[in-house]
Protein backbone atom coordinates (compact mmCIF):
# COMPACT_ATOMS: atom_id res chain seq x y z
CA UNK A 1 0.00 0.00 0.00
CA UNK A 2 1.38 3.39 -0.96
CA UNK A 3 2.15 6.12 1.54
CA UNK A 4 -0.67 8.38 0.36
CA UNK A 5 -3.18 5.56 0.56
CA UNK A 6 -2.11 4.76 4.14
CA UNK A 7 -2.49 8.43 5.09
CA UNK A 8 -5.98 8.61 3.55
CA UNK A 9 -6.97 5.36 5.25
CA UNK A 10 -5.82 6.75 8.61
CA UNK A 11 -7.76 9.97 8.00
CA UNK A 12 -10.89 7.94 7.24
CA UNK A 13 -10.38 5.94 10.42
CA UNK A 14 -9.98 9.06 12.55
CA UNK A 15 -13.06 10.65 10.98
CA UNK A 16 -15.02 7.51 11.82
CA UNK A 17 -13.91 7.67 15.44
CA UNK A 18 -14.90 11.34 15.58
CA UNK A 19 -18.39 10.47 14.29
CA UNK A 20 -18.70 7.70 16.92
CA UNK A 21 -17.71 10.03 19.73
CA UNK A 22 -20.04 12.78 18.49
CA UNK A 23 -22.86 10.23 18.58
CA UNK A 24 -21.87 9.19 22.12
CA UNK A 25 -21.89 12.84 23.20
CA UNK A 26 -25.38 13.39 21.77
CA UNK A 27 -26.68 10.25 23.48
CA UNK A 28 -25.11 11.24 26.79
CA UNK A 29 -26.63 14.75 26.58
CA UNK A 30 -30.10 13.18 26.22
CA UNK A 31 -29.76 11.38 29.56
CA UNK A 32 -31.55 12.74 32.61
CA UNK A 33 -28.21 13.39 34.29
CA UNK A 34 -25.48 13.56 31.64
CA UNK A 35 -21.93 12.73 32.75
CA UNK A 36 -20.05 15.96 32.07
CA UNK A 37 -16.71 14.24 32.69
CA UNK A 38 -17.37 11.69 29.94
CA UNK A 39 -18.53 14.37 27.54
CA UNK A 40 -15.42 16.44 28.26
CA UNK A 41 -13.19 13.40 27.75
CA UNK A 42 -14.77 12.62 24.38
CA UNK A 43 -14.50 16.25 23.27
CA UNK A 44 -10.79 16.28 24.12
CA UNK A 45 -10.26 13.09 22.11
CA UNK A 46 -12.15 14.58 19.15
CA UNK A 47 -9.98 17.69 19.26
CA UNK A 48 -6.82 15.57 19.24
CA UNK A 49 -8.03 13.51 16.31
CA UNK A 50 -8.96 16.66 14.38
CA UNK A 51 -5.44 17.95 14.88
CA UNK A 52 -4.02 14.64 13.63
CA UNK A 53 -6.24 14.85 10.55
CA UNK A 54 -5.00 18.38 9.80
CA UNK A 55 -1.37 17.23 10.07
CA UNK A 56 -2.03 14.23 7.84
CA UNK A 57 -3.74 16.37 5.21
CA UNK A 58 -0.59 18.48 5.02
CA UNK A 59 1.40 15.35 4.20
CA UNK A 60 -0.71 14.59 1.15
CA UNK A 61 0.45 15.96 -2.21
CA UNK A 62 -1.12 19.25 -3.23
CA UNK A 63 -2.72 19.79 0.19
CA UNK A 64 -0.33 22.21 1.91
N, C-alpha and C positions, 0 to 999 in steps of 0.2 A: 504494500500500500504506500502510495506516495506521501510525502510530507504534507502537502496541501490538503489531501484527502483526510489525513489523520487530524489535522487542525479543524477542518470543517466538521468531522465526526465528533470531536470533543466539544465544539461549540454547540452542536445539536444536542448532545448529552446534557450540557450545562443548562441550555434553554429548557429542556424537559424537566430537569430538577427544579428550576425556577417556577415553572408552571405548577408542579406538584406542591411546592411550598406555598405558592399563592392560593391554591385551592385549600390547603390545610389552614391557612390564615383565615380565609373566608368562613370555613366551617367552624373554626374556633370562635370567631366573632359572633356567630349565631347562637352560641351556647348561652345559657342563663347567666353563668358566671365565667366569662372567658379568662383563660390563663394568660395574663399579660407577659409573663416571663417567657412562655413558649412562643408567643407571637413575636416578641422582641428577638428571641434566638433565631427564628426563621427569617426575620427581616435582615438580620446581620448576615446570615448565610447567603441570602439572595444578593445582598450588596456585594459580597465577596465574589460570588459567581459572575455578577455583571462586570466587575472589574477584570476578571479573568477573560471574559468574552471580549472586552475591549482590547486587551493586550493581544489576544489571539487574532483578532481581526487585523491588527497592525502587521502581523507576520505574514498575512496572505498577500500575494502579488496584487498591485494596483489598489490597495486598500489603506494607504498611509495617511 
